Amino acid sequence: MSEKIKIVIEAPEAHPEYLTIRDAMEQVLDYFQLASIGDPNSQNIVWKLVSVSMKSPFTVTGEAMSLDPAINTDVIARRQKDRFRTGIKSLLDGVTPHDWTSGEANKIVERVLKRNKNGIGKTKLFMDFKRKSVPIEITPQLADFVIIEIHKLPSRLFAEDSAHKELGSVDGYLVAAGSDHGKPAIRIQDRLTKREIWCRVPEETRDSISKVMQLDDVWKHRRVIVSGLIQYEKDGDLSRIYEASIEFLDTREISLDKIRDKGFTQGMSPSEYLDKLREGNLE
């Protein structure tokens, strides 16, 4: 199934006839632009227009596509959607994702929130198209709360010596599956620090993850990349990942005979070869 994002724009309850084309369309354009920010592969895909309804509520659905058949569109689009979903949820908790704190992203965040206070009644973001999936809803009251929160303590977004959250990814190995404070989660071991980290899995992706992950993956410590909202402690240590999405990495053993170059030292012993290399006498 192709990756899609649907955005629904509702008019203000008090003035249902006052939703303007400009507010509705610019809100949609800003959200699709925000979805691609922070993804290094964003230039490889575009979101094509699948459907649009001008009737109230204004509804637009976009589908990921690429003009290059060699590019796996779904993988990149799924990663974009996961980052976008996590970023929006973080924002609605009053914490601006690191990738959205400066430049054009910061301007977009300001615009979409202000429109939701003045001109737009409610914004709904659909990224999971299962029958019982619940969209992310942004009301004028919630937008007002978010604006207050993200401007209350701006230094917390940039301080390197304090606890903070930011979007990112961790390369590690599966070591457990269970729950973290009552929330479905997996635990991984960071490849670099060897530190074990709980990664909370959002409800909307729990079923899809459970279908592809097996107990054998845990027992064999399968390698994964976990992306989401990373919580850092004051000392800089990574403590937890929220809204985690999981990418399984397949590794394969390679025989030494396939990579061994028997003629690499030109018939010399390793020590003789290294001596000539240091002296610059290799031909």
Backbone hydrogen bonds, N-H to C=O, Kabsch-Sander energy under -0.5 kcal/mol:
donor,donor_aa,acceptor,acceptor_aa,energy
5,I,62,G,-2.2
6,K,126,F,-2.6
7,I,60,V,-2.9
8,V,124,K,-2.5
9,I,58,F,-3.3
10,E,8,V,-0.5
10,E,122,K,-3.0
18,Y,15,H,-2.1
20,T,18,Y,-0.6
24,A,20,T,-2.2
25,M,21,I,-2.8
26,E,22,R,-2.6
27,Q,23,D,-1.9
28,V,24,A,-1.8
29,L,25,M,-2.6
30,D,26,E,-2.4
31,Y,27,Q,-2.0
32,F,28,V,-2.1
33,Q,29,L,-2.0
34,L,30,D,-2.4
35,A,31,Y,-1.8
36,S,32,F,-0.7
36,S,33,Q,-0.8
37,I,33,Q,-0.7
37,I,34,L,-0.6
39,D,36,S,-1.5
42,S,39,D,-1.9
44,N,41,N,-1.9
45,I,42,S,-1.0
46,V,65,M,-2.6
48,K,46,V,-0.8
48,K,63,E,-2.6
50,V,48,K,-0.5
50,V,61,T,-2.8
51,S,61,T,-1.4
53,S,59,T,-2.7
58,F,9,I,-1.7
59,T,53,S,-1.9
60,V,7,I,-2.4
61,T,51,S,-2.5
62,G,5,I,-3.0
63,E,48,K,-2.3
64,A,3,E,-2.4
65,M,46,V,-2.4
71,I,68,D,-1.8
73,T,71,I,-1.5
76,I,72,N,-1.5
77,A,73,T,-2.9
78,R,74,D,-2.7
79,R,75,V,-1.8
80,Q,76,I,-2.4
81,K,77,A,-2.7
82,D,78,R,-2.3
83,R,79,R,-2.4
84,F,80,Q,-2.8
85,R,81,K,-3.1
86,T,82,D,-2.5
87,G,83,R,-2.7
88,I,84,F,-2.6
89,K,85,R,-2.3
90,S,86,T,-2.4
91,L,87,G,-2.5
92,L,88,I,-2.5
93,D,89,K,-0.8
93,D,90,S,-0.8
94,G,91,L,-1.9
95,V,90,S,-2.3
96,T,94,G,-0.5
100,W,97,P,-1.7
101,T,98,H,-1.4
105,A,102,S,-0.6
106,N,102,S,-1.0
107,K,103,G,-1.3
108,I,104,E,-2.3
109,V,105,A,-2.5
110,E,106,N,-1.9
111,R,107,K,-2.2
112,V,108,I,-2.8
113,L,109,V,-1.8
114,K,110,E,-2.2
115,R,111,R,-2.5
116,N,112,V,-1.4
117,K,113,L,-0.6
117,K,114,K,-0.7
118,N,114,K,-1.6
120,I,115,R,-2.0
121,G,10,E,-2.4
122,K,10,E,-1.0
123,T,138,I,-2.1
124,K,8,V,-2.6
125,L,136,I,-2.6
126,F,6,K,-3.3
126,F,124,K,-0.6
127,M,125,L,-0.6
133,S,130,K,-1.4
136,I,125,L,-2.3
137,E,135,P,-0.5
138,I,123,T,-2.6
139,T,137,E,-0.5
143,A,139,T,-2.7
144,D,140,P,-2.1
145,F,141,Q,-2.0
146,V,142,L,-2.5
147,I,143,A,-2.3
148,I,144,D,-1.8
149,E,145,F,-2.5
150,I,146,V,-2.8
151,H,147,I,-0.9
152,K,148,I,-0.9
152,K,149,E,-0.6
153,L,149,E,-0.9
156,R,153,L,-1.4
157,L,154,P,-1.6
158,F,155,S,-1.1
159,A,155,S,-2.2
162,S,159,A,-0.5
164,H,232,Y,-1.2
166,E,230,I,-1.8
168,G,228,G,-2.0
170,V,226,V,-2.3
172,G,170,V,-0.6
172,G,224,V,-2.7
173,Y,189,Q,-1.6
174,L,222,R,-2.5
175,V,187,R,-2.9
176,A,187,R,-1.6
178,G,185,A,-2.7
180,D,183,K,-3.0
181,H,179,S,-0.5
183,K,180,D,-1.4
185,A,178,G,-2.4
186,I,199,C,-2.1
187,R,176,A,-2.8
188,I,197,I,-2.4
189,Q,173,Y,-2.3
190,D,188,I,-0.6
190,D,195,R,-3.0
191,R,171,D,-2.6
194,K,190,D,-2.0
197,I,188,I,-2.9
198,W,239,S,-0.7
199,C,186,I,-3.2
200,R,198,W,-0.5
200,R,241,I,-2.8
201,V,184,P,-2.9
205,T,202,P,-1.4
206,R,202,P,-0.8
206,R,203,E,-0.7
207,D,203,E,-0.6
209,I,205,T,-2.1
210,S,206,R,-2.4
211,K,207,D,-1.5
212,V,208,S,-1.0
213,M,209,I,-1.8
217,D,214,Q,-1.1
218,V,214,Q,-0.9
218,V,215,L,-0.6
219,W,215,L,-2.6
220,K,216,D,-2.4
221,H,218,V,-1.3
222,R,217,D,-3.1
224,V,172,G,-2.7
225,I,247,E,-2.4
226,V,170,V,-2.5
227,S,225,I,-0.5
227,S,245,S,-2.4
228,G,168,G,-2.3
229,L,242,Y,-2.4
230,I,166,E,-2.8
230,I,228,G,-0.8
231,Q,240,R,-3.3
232,Y,164,H,-3.2
232,Y,230,I,-0.6
233,E,237,D,-2.9
236,G,233,E,-1.8
239,S,231,Q,-2.9
240,R,231,Q,-1.2
241,I,198,W,-2.0
242,Y,229,L,-2.9
244,A,200,R,-3.1
245,S,227,S,-2.7
247,E,225,I,-2.2
248,F,246,I,-0.5
249,L,223,R,-2.4
250,D,248,F,-0.5
251,T,249,L,-0.6
258,K,255,S,-1.3
259,I,255,S,-0.6
259,I,256,L,-0.8
260,R,256,L,-1.9
262,K,260,R,-0.7
264,F,261,D,-1.7
266,Q,263,G,-1.4
268,M,265,T,-2.0
273,Y,269,S,-2.6
274,L,270,P,-2.3
275,D,271,S,-2.1
276,K,272,E,-2.2
277,L,273,Y,-2.0
278,R,274,L,-2.4
279,E,275,D,-2.0
280,G,276,K,-0.9
281,N,276,K,-2.5
282,L,276,K,-0.6
